[in-house]
Amino acid sequence: MGSDIHEEFQVVQELYQRASDVVGYNMAQLSFEGPREQLDKTEFTQPALLTHSVACLEVFRELTNNK
């Protein structure tokens, strides 16, 4: 979930790094590589979904010059 925009947009890479710093684990690695069993737990699912949603918003803003 989100690996395509993570690869393409610097703003998304920075966002995932900030999320990782906050939660104390590698958010990109968990989101894109799993393990699925961990990602299926709500305590990991919710931050991953929030990070992905904000990443989509940031890409939208960048593509529409809507900062």
C-alpha positions in Angstrom: 0.0 0.0 0.0 1.7 3.2 -1.2 5.0 1.8 -2.4 4.4 3.4 -5.8 4.1 6.9 -4.6 6.8 6.3 -2.0 9.3 5.5 -4.8 8.2 8.5 -6.9 7.8 11.4 -4.5 10.4 12.8 -2.2 7.6 14.4 0.0 6.2 10.9 0.6 9.6 9.5 1.5 10.1 12.3 4.0 6.6 11.7 5.5 7.2 8.0 6.0 10.5 8.8 7.7 8.8 11.3 10.0 6.1 8.7 10.8 8.9 6.2 11.5 10.6 8.6 13.9 7.3 9.1 15.8 6.2 5.5 16.1 9.6 4.0 16.6 9.6 1.5 13.8 10.2 1.6 10.1 6.8 2.6 8.7 7.7 2.1 5.1 9.1 -1.3 5.6 6.1 -2.5 7.6 3.7 -1.0 5.1 5.3 -2.3 2.0 7.0 -5.6 3.2 5.1 -6.7 6.3 5.1 -9.0 8.1 1.3 -9.1 7.4 0.6 -10.5 10.8 2.0 -7.4 12.4 0.3 -5.0 10.0 -3.0 -6.7 10.6 -2.9 -5.6 14.3 -4.9 -2.4 14.9 -2.0 -0.7 16.7 0.0 -0.9 13.5 -2.8 -0.7 11.0 -4.1 2.6 12.1 -0.8 4.5 11.9 0.0 2.9 8.5 -3.4 3.9 7.1 -3.0 7.5 8.4 0.5 7.7 7.0 -0.7 6.5 3.6 -3.7 8.8 3.6 -1.5 11.9 4.4 0.9 10.7 1.8 -1.8 10.7 -0.8 -2.9 14.2 0.2 0.7 15.4 -0.1 1.0 14.0 -3.6 -2.3 15.6 -4.6 -1.1 18.9 -3.3 2.2 18.6 -5.1 0.6 17.6 -8.4 -2.0 20.4 -8.2 0.4 23.0 -6.8 -2.0 23.3 -4.0 0.3 23.7 -1.0 
